[in-house]
Amino acid sequence: MHNAYETRMKRGSIPCLCTELNLALTLHGGQSFRWTACDSGYKGIFNGCIWTLSQNKTHLSYTVQGHLKDSVNYDNILSEYFRLSISLKEHYKQWAKADTHFQKCLDENNAVRILKQDVVENLFSFICSSNNNISRISNMVEKLCSLFGRKIYSTEDREYYEFPTIEALKEKNIESILKREKFGYRAAYIANAAERLSALGGKDWLLNLQRENVSYHAAREQLMTLPGVGPKVADCICLMSLDHLDAIPVDTHIFQIAQANYLSHLKKQKTVTPKIHTEVSNYLRELWGPLAGWAQAIVFSTKINTKSKSIEKQKRKNSDNENLVQAKRCQSKYQDVSLPSHLDQRLSHIYISYHHAVNNLYMKNPKILDLVQAEHKNAHLHYEALHLQFLHQPSNKIEQ
């Protein structure tokens, strides 16, 4: 029998079609902030363990490290984390039937799943998300863990920590510590939320807000009594930790989607007020049904990916245009090659044809500017060597 607290490793694999789960979009889409890309896939921490995940077309493979227990089925833990019991393919059909705009999101590569996350980690992570970006939120979450969490495992280059408990976040000087770590106004929210939660009953109070116990609206209202928890953060907690899969967090992107495709009368509105948040979420919940929050995540992902691809396309276009300009400059510079005076005229046909060949290749592929410039330099060196060969062996044929 293994020691229940011994650091161990386990490998496994569970059936999961790649059309049901896109790891990159799901793990890096702003739901959880503890996953990083690695050589073998994605590495992250949940359920008190370190997980490394990879996938092929039919299976999701994992390595889990930590204080593993023989009594725990880690296949089930992973399946529950990704909610694999829910068929994304079937719900795609339902959402597309109800919403013509959603049909534009029907891409099998856009298989975003709603993670089932620990409610304490989720709550404090999204308190950190206020007016923030994913990279900075991730850094803040890791800082919380390293300062107040329990160490799980150490390697030569990194230490891994669990997310801190509510009691750990009640530390007397936590607000000043977090302000020193550049959490800004979020430091007070974290400290005060931990105090408030502890007084209410801690994690048990949060778990009592699950779908099996209370309605979505009741859970949301209770969460919004906590410091740092507004409508969007409350909806994120409901959706990702409390099984209220009809909760719809309305951020700038979802608001813009609603303005453009569903609620045109809001087009003149500039900000998401609580009233507008309620109007948008109610409309989309009615449209998409019991899993409206999941549909929202897919629409959100589609918008973000489309925007990212557009930006990358423009960058490539700008780069190609710049290379083309330089190519024309380069061609103009070398199209009428003046033979260096120290080279014999018998080398001219080699010298000129070489430059023309390189420039022709360059015009076909402007992205090889550095290579072409290097080749022009090499040409001079090469023909100087040929010149020396010619001087010493004037009667011999020059080797090209």
MORA-V48991 format. One record per pair of residues at least 6 apart in sequence whose C-alpha atoms are under 6 Angstrom apart, sorted by the first residue. I is the first residue (numbers start at 0). J is the second residue. If there is no record, write none. Layout:
# MORA-V48991
I;J  I;J
This chain:
# MORA-V48991
3;68  4;66  5;66  6;65  6;66  7;64  7;65  8;63  8;64  9;62  9;63  10;61  10;62  11;60  11;61  12;59  12;60  13;58  13;59  14;58  15;57  15;58  15;59  16;56  16;57  17;56  18;107  18;110  19;87  19;110  20;110  21;110  21;111  24;111  25;111  25;112  32;137  33;43  34;42  34;43  35;41  35;42  40;52  40;53  41;51  41;52  42;50  42;51  43;49  43;50  44;50  47;161  48;64  48;65  49;63  49;64  50;62  50;63  51;61  51;62  52;60  52;61  53;60  54;60  80;114  80;115  81;114  94;287  95;101  95;102  111;297  114;239  115;239  115;240  116;239  116;240  118;240  125;232  126;227  128;136  144;160  144;162  144;163  147;163  148;160  148;161  148;162  148;163  149;160  149;161  150;159  150;160  151;159  151;160  152;159  165;193  168;193  169;193  174;186  174;187  174;190  177;186  178;186  188;226  188;227  192;225  192;226  208;218  209;241  210;242  210;243  215;243  219;233  222;233  223;229  231;248  231;249  234;246  234;248  235;248  237;243  238;244  238;246  244;290  244;292  245;289  245;290  245;291  245;292  246;292  247;280  247;292  249;276  258;265  258;266  284;291  322;365  323;365  330;358
